[in-house]
Amino acid sequence: MAPEQESGSAEDIQAGRARWQARYEAARTRDADFTTLSGVPVEPVYAPQPGETCKGFDRIGWPGEYPFTRGLYATGYRGKPWTIRQFAGFGNAKSTNERYKQILGAGGDGLSVAFDMPTLMGRDSDDPYSLGEVGHCGVAIDSAQDMEVLFSDIPLEDVTTSMTISGPAVPVFCMYLVAAERQGADLSGLDGTLQTDIFKEYIAQKEWLFPPEPHLRLIGDLMEYVAAEVPRYKPLSVSGYHIREAGATAAQELAYTLADGFAYVELGRSRGLDVNVFTPGLSFFFDAHIDFFEEIAKFRAARRIWARWLRDVYGATDPRAQWLRFHTQTAGVSLTAQQPDNNIVRTAVEALAAVLAGTNSLHTNALDEVLALPSAKAAEIAVRTQQVIMEETGAGNVADPLGGSWYVEALTDEMERQAEEIFDKIKEISPGNHPVGTMTGGILRGIEEGWFSAEIAESAFRYQTALEKGDKKIVGVNCHTDHLGGNLETLRIGSEVEHEQRRVLSERRGARDGDQVRQALDRLVAVALTSDNLVPPMLDAMRAEATLGEVCDVLRGLWGSHTEPPRF
């Protein structure tokens, strides 16, 4: 482990280089050509030369070493490149399964499931509230049988699977486990990530099912179950993406996301889980926006802040428990309906920022997502964007290639400073007596009082005002608006998808054992009235082919719902 403090003297830097060198040589690197396009060999990492001093170098450090500013691995991407994980889902499970096979065939090596609005809200496709929304912004999933179709001919033991859903995350995860069981998979070998982050729903995305406390109970139960039964799977992906898309600044995205993460650490500790064991199962999900250097600084600061808090505040002694692993998606809000081909350029710049900052996995948006679900051609261009960065640019040959830049290091420090100011504000509004922890109490109070929503709304207003005044520019929108025109073919989901999904759902309800379903739902409610773990009875309900809406409705009847406070 690194010394507690390094002065940046020549001796300290030389000792750090020796530690890094030993880690690098002990690790496995890819069989690849690590030279420039002209054949110039490049080092795996760059730092002050032997004999040089660098004040404050301990805050930058070495890849694979605390505070992980420069990345989690000594090898950077020389050991393993980032995972190309494309977010996809539309229509029904069968059509999305075909898109997944296309993504995997094009070189994607991880799947990320986009669900439609009814599924995100825990409602069945034939629910009156689902009318007109089935299959439109993602795939419709009503039961474990839909999940089976979604992953048909895709061995779940062989592919990492991320599911972007929070409110009904636990019942949807149970469907996933049932589908894996029916494939004959060993559940202990499943790998992937479930989003589950309910705090960001109250803060930004607004897709909750229950009041906050019952949601926290479900998340705690999930954390315990996964730790015992599905240890490779990550039960929480703490999400800043939706916070940023709602209008937050980079610093707000960084601070609110890490604060949420700290609250989940407090939740795990309140359940008696060992911080060194369960925190490696937490991952993060960030937005890569268009300000290239600010985004790089944000990601580097995130790793450093998380490592310091986990070590100094929450007592994590295992370096892996101090790691901040994160997935990145390029910024949906940066895409424009005007001159949509420009979106290819925006996405490439945002993706490159994430790579230079050391993202662990990456989704690149399609050029037409501002207008509709991605077409097959646009989805292929999005994958190819990552592959060009990976195979042609040399960006992955060096760990943290911008480390040591005066500008990047100053921005990284500024991101950290602003985040710490926000943490202080959250702790100030905490009642201080929440049984889970101080950060949790502050977040819950901020949700109850609408503080987060108001802060984000103010930031969004300032940015919109700057656009309208012309102080900030968007090409094709408020500058360089001349355009040759041309039609863009987009993917549209017809009403027949909803009709078919409702028909299949009705048939499945008729074919199942109704008594078995009712007994399973009654058992779920009975367990919910105790402090026992809810995942096993929920799994049994999904095995009996209870629907997502049925499971969520019985819990709504028990726990009620949440109403957001008005803020003006």
C-alpha positions in Angstrom: 0.0 0.0 0.0 1.1 3.5 -0.7 2.5 5.6 2.1 0.0 7.8 4.0 1.6 10.9 2.4 4.1 11.5 -0.3 5.9 14.9 -0.4 6.6 14.7 -4.1 10.3 14.4 -3.5 12.5 12.6 -6.0 12.9 9.8 -3.5 9.2 9.4 -3.0 8.5 9.5 -6.7 11.2 6.9 -7.4 9.8 4.6 -4.7 6.3 4.9 -6.2 7.6 4.1 -9.7 9.2 1.0 -8.3 5.9 -0.1 -6.7 4.0 0.6 -9.9 6.6 -1.3 -12.0 6.3 -4.4 -9.8 2.5 -4.4 -10.1 2.7 -3.8 -13.9 5.1 -6.7 -14.4 3.0 -9.0 -12.3 -0.1 -8.3 -14.3 -1.0 -9.7 -17.7 -1.0 -7.4 -20.7 -2.6 -7.8 -24.0 -0.7 -9.0 -27.1 -0.9 -5.7 -29.0 1.2 -3.1 -30.7 1.8 -0.4 -28.2 3.4 2.1 -30.5 2.3 5.3 -32.2 1.0 5.2 -35.8 4.6 6.0 -36.9 6.0 3.2 -34.9 7.3 5.1 -31.9 7.2 3.0 -28.7 5.1 4.4 -25.9 5.5 3.8 -22.2 2.5 2.3 -20.3 2.4 5.4 -18.0 4.2 8.7 -17.8 5.3 10.6 -14.7 8.2 12.8 -13.5 11.5 11.6 -14.7 14.1 10.1 -12.3 15.5 12.8 -10.1 12.7 15.2 -10.7 10.4 16.5 -7.9 6.7 17.2 -8.2 4.9 18.9 -5.3 1.5 17.3 -4.5 2.3 14.2 -6.7 0.6 12.1 -4.0 -2.8 13.4 -5.2 -2.0 12.2 -8.7 -0.1 9.0 -7.9 0.3 5.9 -10.0 -2.3 3.7 -11.8 -3.5 0.9 -9.6 -2.5 2.7 -6.4 -4.4 4.9 -3.8 -5.9 7.4 -4.4 -6.6 5.8 -7.9 -6.8 9.2 -9.6 -5.0 7.6 -12.5 -7.0 4.5 -12.7 -7.6 1.2 -10.9 -5.1 -1.0 -12.7 -1.4 -0.7 -13.1 -1.7 -1.8 -16.7 -4.5 0.7 -17.7 -6.1 -0.6 -20.8 -3.0 -2.6 -21.7 -4.4 -5.3 -19.5 -8.0 -5.2 -20.7 -9.7 -2.6 -22.8 -13.0 -1.1 -21.6 -16.2 -3.1 -22.2 -18.3 -2.0 -25.2 -21.7 -2.2 -23.5 -24.4 -0.9 -25.8 -27.8 0.1 -24.2 -30.6 -1.4 -26.2 -34.3 -2.4 -25.9 -37.4 -1.7 -27.9 -40.7 -3.4 -28.7 -41.1 -6.8 -27.3 -38.5 -9.3 -26.0 -38.2 -11.1 -29.3 -37.3 -8.0 -31.3 -34.8 -6.8 -28.6 -33.2 -10.3 -28.6 -32.5 -9.9 -32.3 -30.9 -6.5 -31.7 -28.7 -8.0 -28.9 -27.4 -10.6 -31.3 -26.6 -7.9 -33.8 -24.7 -5.9 -31.1 -22.8 -9.0 -30.0 -22.1 -9.9 -33.7 -20.8 -6.4 -34.3 -18.2 -6.7 -31.5 -20.1 -5.6 -28.4 -19.1 -7.7 -25.4 -21.7 -6.7 -22.9 -25.4 -6.1 -22.9 -27.4 -3.2 -21.3 -31.1 -3.6 -21.1 -33.4 -0.6 -21.7 -36.9 -1.1 -20.4 -40.1 0.6 -21.5 -41.9 3.0 -19.3 -44.6 0.6 -17.9 -41.8 -1.8 -16.9 -39.8 1.0 -15.3 -42.9 2.0 -13.3 -43.7 -1.6 -12.2 -46.8 -2.0 -14.4 -48.0 -4.7 -16.7 -48.5 -4.0 -20.4 -52.3 -4.3 -20.0 -52.5 -1.8 -17.2 -54.6 1.2 -18.1 -51.6 3.5 -17.3 -49.5 1.6 -19.9 -51.7 2.6 -22.8 -49.6 3.9 -25.7 -46.3 3.4 -23.9 -45.6 -0.4 -24.4 -42.3 -1.0 -26.1 -41.7 2.6 -27.0 -38.6 3.7 -25.0 -37.4 0.2 -24.3 -38.4 -3.5 -24.1 -41.7 -4.6 -22.4 -41.1 -7.2 -19.7 -44.1 -8.6 -17.9 -43.0 -11.9 -16.6 -40.1 -14.4 -16.3 -41.2 -15.8 -19.7 -40.5 -12.5 -21.3 -37.0 -12.5 -19.7 -36.4 -16.0 -21.2 -37.3 -14.7 -24.7 -35.1 -11.6 -24.2 -32.0 -13.8 -23.6 -32.9 -16.7 -25.9 -29.7 -18.2 -27.4 -27.6 -15.8 -25.3 -25.9 -17.8 -22.5 -26.2 -15.6 -19.4 -23.2 -17.3 -17.9 -21.0 -16.0 -20.8 -22.1 -12.4 -21.1 -22.2 -9.5 -18.6 -25.6 -8.0 -18.4 -26.5 -4.6 -17.1 -30.1 -3.7 -16.4 -31.1 0.0 -16.2 -34.0 -0.1 -13.9 -34.4 1.1 -10.3 -38.0 1.3 -8.9 -38.9 -2.4 -9.7 -35.3 -3.5 -9.9 -35.6 -6.3 -7.4 -38.5 -8.1 -9.0 -37.0 -7.6 -12.5 -33.7 -9.1 -11.2 -35.7 -12.1 -9.8 -37.1 -12.6 -13.4 -33.5 -12.5 -14.7 -32.5 -15.2 -12.1 -35.4 -17.4 -13.1 -34.5 -17.0 -16.8 -30.9 -18.0 -15.9 -32.1 -21.0 -13.9 -34.2 -22.2 -16.9 -31.0 -22.0 -19.1 -29.3 -24.3 -16.5 -26.9 -21.5 -15.5 -25.0 -21.6 -12.2 -26.3 -18.4 -10.5 -23.1 -17.9 -8.6 -21.3 -17.4 -12.0 -23.6 -14.7 -13.3 -21.9 -11.3 -13.9 -23.3 -7.9 -14.6 -24.9 -4.9 -12.9 -28.4 -4.0 -11.7 -29.0 -0.2 -11.4 -31.3 -0.3 -8.3 -30.4 3.3 -7.4 -33.6 4.7 -6.0 -32.1 8.0 -4.7 -31.5 9.3 -8.2 -35.1 8.6 -9.1 -36.3 10.9 -6.4 -33.6 13.4 -7.3 -33.9 13.4 -11.0 -35.6 10.7 -13.0 -38.9 10.4 -11.1 -39.5 6.7 -11.6 -40.2 5.5 -8.1 -42.8 3.0 -6.8 -43.0 3.5 -3.1 -41.8 5.9 -0.4 -38.1 6.0 0.1 -37.8 3.8 3.3 -39.5 0.7 1.7 -37.2 1.1 -1.3 -34.2 1.1 1.0 -35.5 -2.0 2.7 -35.7 -3.8 -0.7 -32.2 -2.6 -1.7 -30.7 -3.8 1.6 -32.4 -7.2 1.1 -31.0 -7.4 -2.4 -27.5 -6.5 -1.2 -27.6 -9.3 1.4 -29.0 -11.9 -1.1 -26.5 -11.1 -3.9 -23.6 -11.2 -1.5 -24.6 -14.7 -0.4 -25.9 -16.2 -3.7 -24.8 -14.3 -6.7 -21.4 -12.9 -5.6 -20.1 -11.8 -9.0 -23.2 -9.7 -9.8 -23.2 -6.0 -8.8 -26.5 -5.2 -7.1 -26.2 -1.4 -7.3 -25.0 1.0 -10.0 -25.1 4.4 -8.5 -26.2 6.7 -11.3 -25.2 10.2 -12.0 -26.3 10.0 -15.6 -29.9 10.9 -15.0 -28.9 13.6 -12.6 -26.8 15.3 -15.3 -29.4 14.8 -18.0 -31.9 16.6 -15.7 -29.7 19.7 -15.9 -27.1 19.4 -13.1 -23.6 20.7 -13.5 -20.6 18.4 -13.7 -19.9 19.1 -10.0 -23.5 18.4 -9.0 -23.5 15.2 -10.9 -20.3 14.2 -9.2 -21.3 15.2 -5.7 -24.9 13.9 -5.7 -23.9 10.6 -7.2 -21.1 10.0 -4.7 -23.3 11.1 -1.8 -25.8 8.5 -2.9 -23.1 6.0 -3.0 -22.0 6.9 0.5 -25.6 6.4 1.7 -25.6 2.9 0.2 -22.4 2.1 2.0 -24.1 3.2 5.2 -27.1 0.9 4.3 -24.8 -2.1 3.8 -23.0 -1.4 7.1 -26.4 -1.1 8.9 -27.2 -4.6 7.6 -24.0 -5.9 9.2 -22.2 -6.4 5.9 -18.4 -6.0 5.9 -17.4 -2.8 4.0 -14.4 -4.7 2.6 -16.6 -7.4 1.2 -19.8 -5.6 -0.2 -18.4 -2.3 -1.5 -16.6 -4.0 -4.4 -20.1 -4.9 -5.6 -21.0 -1.3 -6.0 -20.5 0.3 -9.4 -21.2 3.8 -10.8 -22.8 5.2 -14.0 -21.8 8.6 -15.2 -22.6 10.9 -18.1 -19.9 11.9 -20.5 -20.9 15.4 -21.6 -19.5 17.7 -24.3 -17.0 19.8 -22.3 -14.0 17.5 -23.0 -11.6 18.4 -20.2 -14.2 19.0 -17.5 -15.5 15.5 -18.0 -12.0 14.0 -17.8 -11.4 15.9 -14.5 -14.8 14.8 -13.2 -14.0 11.1 -13.6 -10.5 11.4 -12.2 -11.9 13.3 -9.1 -14.6 10.7 -8.6 -12.1 7.9 -8.2 -10.0 10.0 -5.8 -12.9 11.2 -3.6 -14.4 7.7 -3.4 -11.2 6.1 -2.4 -10.5 8.7 0.3 -14.0 8.5 1.8 -14.1 4.7 1.8 -10.8 4.5 3.5 -11.0 7.5 5.9 -14.7 7.7 6.7 -16.0 4.2 6.3 -12.9 2.2 7.2 -12.3 0.2 4.1 -8.8 -1.3 4.3 -8.9 -3.5 1.2 -7.8 -1.5 -1.9 -10.5 -3.2 -4.0 -13.1 -1.8 -1.5 -11.8 1.7 -2.3 -12.1 1.3 -6.1 -14.7 3.3 -7.9 -15.7 1.3 -11.0 -17.8 3.2 -13.4 -19.8 2.8 -16.7 -20.2 5.8 -18.9 -22.8 6.8 -21.4 -22.4 9.7 -23.8 -24.7 12.6 -23.1 -28.2 12.2 -24.5 -29.0 15.8 -23.8 -26.1 17.0 -26.0 -27.8 15.4 -29.1 -29.7 17.8 -31.3 -32.6 17.2 -33.7 -31.2 20.0 -35.8 -28.4 18.7 -38.1 -28.5 15.2 -36.4 -25.4 14.0 -38.3 -23.4 16.3 -36.0 -24.3 14.0 -33.2 -21.8 11.5 -34.4 -19.0 14.0 -33.7 -20.4 14.9 -30.3 -20.6 11.3 -29.3 -17.1 10.6 -30.5 -15.7 13.5 -28.4 -17.6 12.4 -25.3 -16.6 8.8 -25.7 -12.9 9.8 -26.1 -13.1 11.8 -22.8 -14.5 8.8 -21.0 -11.7 6.6 -22.4 -8.9 9.0 -21.5 -10.3 9.2 -18.0 -10.3 5.4 -17.7 -13.9 4.3 -17.8 -14.5 0.6 -17.2 -17.3 0.3 -19.8 -18.9 2.6 -22.3 -22.1 3.1 -24.2 -22.1 5.4 -27.2 -25.4 7.0 -28.2 -26.8 6.8 -31.7 -27.1 9.9 -33.8 -30.9 9.5 -34.1 -31.8 9.0 -30.5 -33.0 12.5 -30.1 -35.7 11.7 -32.6 -36.6 8.0 -32.0 -35.2 4.7 -30.9 -31.9 4.0 -32.7 -32.1 2.5 -36.1 -30.0 -0.6 -36.9 -27.6 1.6 -39.0 -27.3 4.3 -36.3 -26.7 1.6 -33.6 -23.9 0.1 -35.7 -22.2 3.5 -36.1 -22.4 4.0 -32.4 -20.5 0.7 -31.8 -18.0 1.5 -34.6 -17.3 4.8 -32.8 -15.9 3.0 -29.8 -14.0 0.5 -32.0 -12.3 3.3 -33.9 -11.2 4.8 -30.6 -10.1 1.4 -29.3 -8.3 0.2 -32.4 -7.0 3.2 -34.3 -6.3 6.2 -32.0 -3.8 4.7 -29.5 -5.8 6.2 -26.7 -5.7 3.0 -24.8 -1.9 2.5 -25.0 -1.1 4.7 -22.0 -2.8 4.9 -18.6 -4.1 8.3 -17.8 -2.4 10.0 -20.7 -3.5 13.5 -19.6 -2.2 13.1 -16.0 0.2 15.8 -15.0 -1.4 18.4 -17.4 -1.6 21.6 -15.4 -5.1 22.2 -16.8 -6.4 18.7 -16.2 -5.0 18.6 -12.7 -6.3 22.0 -11.8 -9.8 21.0 -13.0 -9.6 17.7 -11.1 -8.8 19.6 -7.9 -11.6 22.1 -8.6 -14.1 19.2 -9.2 -13.1 17.7 -5.8 -13.4 21.1 -4.0 -16.9 21.7 -5.3 -18.0 18.2 -4.5 -16.8 18.5 -0.9 -18.7 21.8 -0.5 -21.9 20.0 -1.6 -21.2 17.1 0.8 -21.1 19.6 3.6 -24.4 21.0 2.6 -26.0 17.5 2.5 -24.6 16.7 5.9 -25.9 20.1 7.2 -29.5 19.3 6.3 -29.3 15.8 7.8 -31.3 15.3 11.0 -28.3 13.4 12.2 -30.4 10.6 13.8 -31.2 8.4 10.9 -30.6 4.7 11.8 -28.7 4.1 8.5 -26.3 7.0 8.7 -25.7 10.8 8.4 -25.4 11.0 4.6 -28.5 8.9 4.2 -30.4 11.2 6.5 -29.3 14.3 4.5 -30.3 12.7 1.2 -33.7 11.7 2.5 -34.3 15.2 4.0 -33.2 16.8 0.7 -35.6 14.6 -1.2 -38.5 15.3 1.2 -37.9 19.0 1.0 -37.3 19.2 -2.7 -33.8 20.6 -2.2 -32.1 18.5 -4.9 -34.8 19.2 -7.5 -34.5 22.9 -6.8 -30.7 23.0 -7.1 -30.8 21.1 -10.4 -33.6 23.3 -11.8 -31.5 26.4 -11.0 -28.5 25.0 -12.8 -30.6 24.1 -15.8 -32.1 27.6 -15.9 -28.7 29.2 -15.9 -27.5 27.1 -18.8 -30.7 27.7 -20.8 -30.3 31.4 -20.2 -26.7 31.3 -21.5 -27.9 29.5 -24.6 -30.6 32.0 -25.3 -28.1 34.9 -24.9 -25.6 33.2 -27.1 -23.0 32.9 -24.4 -23.0 29.2 -24.9 -23.0 27.7 -28.4 -24.6 24.6 -29.9 -23.7 24.1 -33.5 -26.8 23.8 -35.7 -29.0 25.3 -32.9 -27.9 28.8 -32.1 -24.9 29.1 -34.4 -23.9 27.7 -37.8 -27.5 26.9 -38.6 -27.1 26.6 -42.4 -28.0 23.1 -43.5 -28.3 21.1 -46.7 -31.2 19.2 -45.2 -32.2 15.6 -46.0 -34.5 13.1 -44.4 -33.3 10.8 -41.6 -34.9 7.4 -41.5 -36.0 6.6 -37.9 -37.3 3.5 -36.1 -40.9 3.7 -35.0 -42.7 1.3 -32.8 -46.2 0.6 -34.0 -49.3 -0.1 -32.0 -49.2 -3.7 -33.0 -46.4 -4.3 -30.5 -48.7 -3.3 -27.7 -51.6 -5.4 -29.0 -49.3 -8.5 -29.3 -47.8 -8.0 -25.9 -51.2 -7.7 -24.3 -52.4 -10.8 -26.2 -49.4 -12.9 -25.1 -49.7 -11.7 -21.5 -53.4 -12.8 -21.4 -52.5 -16.2 -22.8 -49.8 -16.7 -20.2 -52.1 -15.7 -17.4 -54.6 -18.3 -18.6 -52.0 -21.0 -18.8 -50.4 -20.7 -15.4 -51.5 -22.1 -12.0 -53.6 -19.3 -10.6 -53.7 -20.8 -7.1 -49.9 -21.1 -7.0 -49.6 -17.5 -8.0 -52.0 -16.3 -5.3 -50.2 -18.3 -2.7 -46.8 -16.9 -3.8 -48.1 -13.3 -3.6 -49.7 -13.9 -0.2 -46.4 -15.3 1.0 -44.6 -12.2 -0.3 -46.9 -9.9 1.6 -46.5 -12.0 4.8 -42.7 -11.7 4.6 -42.9 -8.0 3.9 -44.6 -7.6 7.3 -41.6 -9.1 8.9 -37.9 -8.2 8.8 -37.0 -11.3 6.7 -35.4 -11.0 3.3 -37.9 -10.4 0.5 -35.8 -11.8 -2.4 -36.6 -15.5 -1.8 -40.4 -15.2 -1.8 -40.2 -12.8 -4.7 -38.2 -15.3 -6.6 -40.8 -17.9 -5.9 -43.5 -15.6 -7.2 -41.6 -15.1 -10.4 -41.1 -18.9 -10.8 -44.9 -19.2 -10.5 -45.2 -16.7 -13.4 -46.6 -13.9 -11.3 -46.3 -10.7 -13.4 -44.3 -7.6 -12.6 -47.4 -5.6 -12.0 -48.9 -8.1 -9.7 -45.8 -8.2 -7.5 -45.5 -4.4 -7.4 -49.2 -3.9 -6.8 -49.3 -6.1 -3.7 -46.4 -4.1 -2.3 -48.0 -0.8 -3.3 -51.0 -1.9 -1.3 -48.9 -2.5 1.7 -46.4 0.4 1.5 -48.3 3.1 -0.3 -46.7 5.7 -2.7 -44.6 8.8 -2.7 -45.7 12.4 -3.7 -42.9 14.8 -4.6 -43.1 18.2 -2.7 -43.8 21.2 -4.9 -40.9 23.7 -5.4 -41.2 27.1 -7.2 
